[in-house]
Amino acid sequence: MAELPSLRALQVFEAVGRCGSMTKASRELNVSPGAISQQIKLLEETLGLRLISRSASGLALTEIGKRYHAAIMKGFEELRRAQSDIERTRRTGAGGLVISALPSLASKWLATLIFEWQHHHPGLSIHLEGTHREPRLDQGDADFRLTYGDRFRDFDGSVVLFTDSVMPVCSPRLLESAPPLRTPADLLGYPLLSIEWKPQFESPPTWQDWFRHVGVDCGDLRNSFVFSLSGLAIDAAVEGHGVTLAQCAMVAEDLRAGRLIAPFPQKLRLSAPYILAWSSAVFDKSGAREFHRWIIGRARRQELSNELMGSADGQSRVAAPARSPIR
């Protein structure tokens, strides 16, 4: 059997060919461009072949370099997949589920429900990851992904969970030392906390949208406080820093506990729904089908609960959804 080249040199070559640049490869591998060049030179000397051609316009793989890179890349994909499986097993154990969700959805909605699931499935561990990065479900990065909008096209299977709405919420403490809120126009005298999701997603309805919806001319409204995460804006509202247009699903517990109130009941729906996605192989895992049915059921109840938020007198009255047994 012929002696194999250095594994490090092969890793560098795979990264350079995939990135199309030694500079980009050096950033990915966290080494200097000079170290990348040395490893490529070592690999070419070991093989006795030119793998990369360089010119004023950049670098390109030679014909033999392209064939070699295609084979090497498959090998490293298998290594990454094996490492991902090991990491997932280490985090959750052989019988656990990895649930990936957008950060605010994970912390403000799913985290408040997951203990119900755990109560009925005490032998199954759960690892909940909050991240904007869309996992490669087909490569074992996660078992289920809760995401937003049209991201479902990247996955084997998906189903709509619910389409949320936003409504104004604030801490009761904010109203103790401020002018009374009698009409929606009175909100213009309060600090308004805004949420901006772009460029990852289309942003939720803005304060301008909401004021237009309730027939208030807000003029050239200036966004003084803008948050990229819904959860951060909600936390700021709980702390009494202002009023935010919060997603109903994410403030249900705060409303029930009295940490927040909804001074006006008018709501605006988001432009897209939340999505549950999975790979085709996930249902071979213990508990996956049960979790799939459970989370869809909870989402349906969330959609109904959203309709109950807000009341005629302007104060929040949120009915707790029934705790039906999991089937």
Beta strands, then each sheet from edge to edge (+ up, - down):
strand 1: 52-55
strand 2: 58-61
strand 3: 97-101
strand 4: 126-130
strand 5: 144-148
strand 6: 157-162
strand 7: 165-169
strand 8: 192-195
strand 9: 225-227
strand 10: 243-247
strand 11: 268-269
strand 12: 274-278
sheet 1: 1+ 2-
sheet 2: 4+ 3+ 5+ 12- 6+
sheet 3: 9+ 8+ 10+ 7- 11+
end
